[in-house]
């Protein structure tokens, strides 16, 4: 363990050591500080990035790791991501010489790429799973 200024850094020499460290100390080592300003919105507990490091967070993280970010799942979505990106490029070509709202384009592309409802699996599945987790 090293201290770099105010930050504590854990150094592991092998993948096996990392696995062991994270198995037993994952929630402690995440060190995720949740800003109070993030709590203003309703249903903040549904957002994994802002939720407290508790059992709900652990379940959401497990769900993402085991289902959403599986290599197979990411690979099956690559065609759809490429299709959306090509559609955006074609749209930009039609706007040549004009002003295009890049903020709207980026938001739209990000929404399509990370959409849980249309690309990954049925939206009802996620809603039911989230309700179960939050009970």
C-alpha positions as CSV (number, residue, x, y, z in Angstrom):
1,X,0.0,0.0,0.0
2,X,1.4,3.4,-1.0
3,X,0.3,7.0,-0.1
4,X,0.4,9.4,-3.0
5,X,-0.5,12.7,-1.4
6,X,-4.0,12.2,0.1
7,X,-4.6,9.1,-2.0
8,X,-3.9,5.5,-0.9
9,X,-2.8,3.3,-3.7
10,X,-2.9,-0.5,-3.6
11,X,-0.2,-2.2,-5.7
12,X,-0.7,-5.9,-6.6
13,X,2.0,-7.9,-8.4
14,X,-0.2,-10.4,-10.2
15,X,-3.7,-10.9,-11.5
16,X,-4.3,-13.6,-8.8
17,X,-3.4,-11.1,-6.0
18,X,-5.7,-8.5,-7.5
19,X,-8.5,-11.0,-7.6
20,X,-8.0,-11.9,-4.0
21,X,-7.8,-8.3,-2.9
22,X,-11.0,-7.4,-4.7
23,X,-12.9,-10.5,-3.5
24,X,-12.5,-9.4,0.1
25,X,-12.1,-5.6,0.0
26,X,-14.0,-4.5,-3.1
27,X,-16.5,-2.2,-1.5
28,X,-13.9,-0.7,0.8
29,X,-11.4,-0.1,-2.0
30,X,-13.9,1.5,-4.3
31,X,-13.7,4.6,-2.2
32,X,-16.5,6.2,-4.1
33,X,-17.4,9.5,-2.6
34,X,-21.1,10.5,-3.3
35,X,-21.5,14.2,-3.6
36,X,-24.5,15.7,-1.8
37,X,-25.5,17.6,-4.9
38,X,-26.1,14.3,-6.7
39,X,-28.9,13.5,-4.2
40,X,-31.2,16.3,-5.5
41,X,-32.9,14.2,-8.2
42,X,-35.6,11.7,-7.5
43,X,-34.9,8.0,-7.8
44,X,-31.2,8.5,-7.3
45,X,-31.0,4.9,-6.0
46,X,-31.5,3.6,-9.5
47,X,-28.3,5.2,-10.7
48,X,-25.4,3.0,-9.9
49,X,-22.8,5.6,-10.1
50,X,-24.4,7.8,-7.4
51,X,-25.8,5.2,-5.1
52,X,-24.2,4.4,-1.7
53,X,-21.9,1.4,-1.5
54,X,-24.5,-0.9,0.0
55,X,-26.2,-4.2,-0.8
56,X,-28.3,-2.6,-3.6
57,X,-25.2,-1.2,-5.2
58,X,-23.6,-4.6,-4.9
59,X,-26.5,-6.3,-6.7
60,X,-26.6,-3.7,-9.5
61,X,-22.8,-4.1,-10.0
62,X,-23.2,-7.9,-10.1
63,X,-26.0,-7.5,-12.7
64,X,-23.9,-5.3,-14.9
65,X,-20.9,-7.5,-14.6
66,X,-22.7,-10.8,-15.3
67,X,-25.2,-9.6,-17.9
68,X,-24.7,-6.2,-19.3
69,X,-20.9,-6.0,-19.8
70,X,-20.3,-9.6,-20.7
71,X,-18.0,-9.9,-23.7
72,X,-20.6,-11.8,-25.6
73,X,-23.2,-9.1,-25.0
74,X,-20.9,-6.3,-26.1
75,X,-19.9,-8.2,-29.2
76,X,-23.6,-8.8,-30.2
77,X,-24.2,-5.1,-30.0
78,X,-21.3,-4.0,-32.1
79,X,-23.3,-4.1,-35.3
80,X,-26.0,-1.9,-33.9
81,X,-23.4,0.6,-32.6
82,X,-21.7,0.7,-35.9
83,X,-25.0,1.2,-37.7
84,X,-25.9,4.2,-35.5
85,X,-22.5,5.7,-35.9
86,X,-22.8,5.4,-39.7
87,X,-26.2,7.0,-39.6
88,X,-24.8,9.9,-37.7
89,X,-21.9,10.3,-40.2
90,X,-24.4,10.2,-43.1
91,X,-26.5,12.9,-41.4
92,X,-23.5,15.1,-40.9
93,X,-22.6,14.7,-44.6
94,X,-26.1,16.1,-45.5
95,X,-25.4,19.1,-43.3
96,X,-22.2,20.0,-45.1
97,X,-21.7,23.7,-45.1
98,X,-24.5,24.2,-42.5
99,X,-24.4,24.4,-38.7
100,X,-25.2,21.1,-37.0
101,X,-26.0,20.8,-33.4
102,X,-23.3,18.5,-32.2
103,X,-24.6,18.3,-28.7
104,X,-27.9,16.8,-29.9
105,X,-26.0,14.4,-32.1
106,X,-23.7,13.2,-29.4
107,X,-26.6,12.8,-26.9
108,X,-28.6,10.8,-29.5
109,X,-25.6,8.6,-30.4
110,X,-24.8,7.9,-26.7
111,X,-28.4,7.1,-26.0
112,X,-28.5,4.6,-28.8
113,X,-25.2,3.0,-27.9
114,X,-25.9,2.6,-24.2
115,X,-29.7,2.0,-24.4
116,X,-30.8,-0.8,-22.1
117,X,-34.2,-1.0,-23.6
118,X,-33.6,-1.4,-27.3
119,X,-30.2,-2.9,-27.7
120,X,-29.4,-5.1,-24.7
121,X,-32.6,-6.8,-23.7
122,X,-36.3,-6.0,-23.2
123,X,-36.9,-3.0,-21.1
124,X,-39.4,-4.7,-18.9
125,X,-36.8,-7.2,-17.8
126,X,-34.6,-4.3,-16.4
127,X,-37.6,-2.6,-14.8
128,X,-38.6,-5.7,-13.0
129,X,-35.0,-6.5,-12.0
130,X,-34.5,-3.0,-10.6
131,X,-37.8,-3.2,-8.6
132,X,-36.7,-6.5,-7.2
133,X,-33.3,-5.1,-6.2
134,X,-34.8,-2.0,-4.5
135,X,-37.3,-4.0,-2.4
